[in-house]
Amino acid sequence: MKKKVKNLYDVEEEVIAVVFISLDQKIHFPMSCKISDIFEKLEEKLYLEYPHYKKKNTYFIANGNMVIKSETLEKNGIKNGDAIIMNID
């Protein structure tokens, strides 16, 4: 049993880089993350750097699709090098 648990911790996750870009071009923020990260985690990091956007109604587009914030990057189809467009409603 111990051997099986140890193997779970040995699994390496794919690290990727994405870049957040706002439509007004005030944000151009690259970020490294894991493909298994929930998008909301990335959004929180973005707002740490740009706190005045936190209270705005925003949505994100990646590869022509609206990002589902509660899903992982992988489920949203976000890959290494992708641009994520930040739209402010």
N, C-alpha and C positions, 0 to 999 in steps of 0.2 A: 504494500500500500504506500509506504514512504517513497518508493522509487517512482510511482506514478505521479504523486504530488510534486516531487522535485522536477520531473519533466515538464510539468505545466509551467513552472517558473522559468525554464530554460528557453521557452519560445520567444523569439525576437519579433517585435512588431515593426512593420514597415514605417519608416519616418519619411514624411514628404514635406515639401515647401509649397505654400500657397501665398497669393498676394491679394489683399483687400484693396479695392479701388472704389472711391465714391464717385457718383455721377458728377458732382461739382468739382472733382479732381483735387479736393483738399486733403484727401486721404489716399496714400499709396503706401501700404503697410505690409511688408512681407512677414510671414510667420511660419515657423516649423511646427509640425504636429504629427500625430500618429494617425494612420488611416482609420483606426478604430475609435478615434475621439468623437464624442458627440459634438455637433456643430455649436451648440450653446456654450460649450467650454471655450471655443475659439472666439465667439462673440464677446464673452466676458473679458478675455485678454485684450480684445480690440478696444473695449470701452475703458479699460484701465489706462490705455494710451490716449484715448480721445473721449474723456468723460462727458463732454457736453453733448455728445450724440446719444448717450444712454437713455435720456428721457424722450427722445424722438421716436416716432413710429417708423421703424425701418423693416425692410425685407431685403433678401439677398438672392442674387441670380448667379448660377454657376453653369457653364456649358449650355446656356439657353433655357435652363430649368430653374424654377423657384426652389430655393433650399428649404428643406423641412428641418427646422431647428432642433427638433428632438431626436433626429436620426444621426447615424454616424456619417463620417465623410464618405466612406465606401458606399453606403446605401444611397447617398446623395449623388454618387457618380463623380465625386471630386477626386482628381488625381494629382500627382506631382506636377508642379509648375502651373496649375490652373489659376486663373484670375477669378476672384469672387467680387461681383459688382454689388456695392451697397447702395440701395435706393431709399431715399427719405421721402415718406409720404406726407 
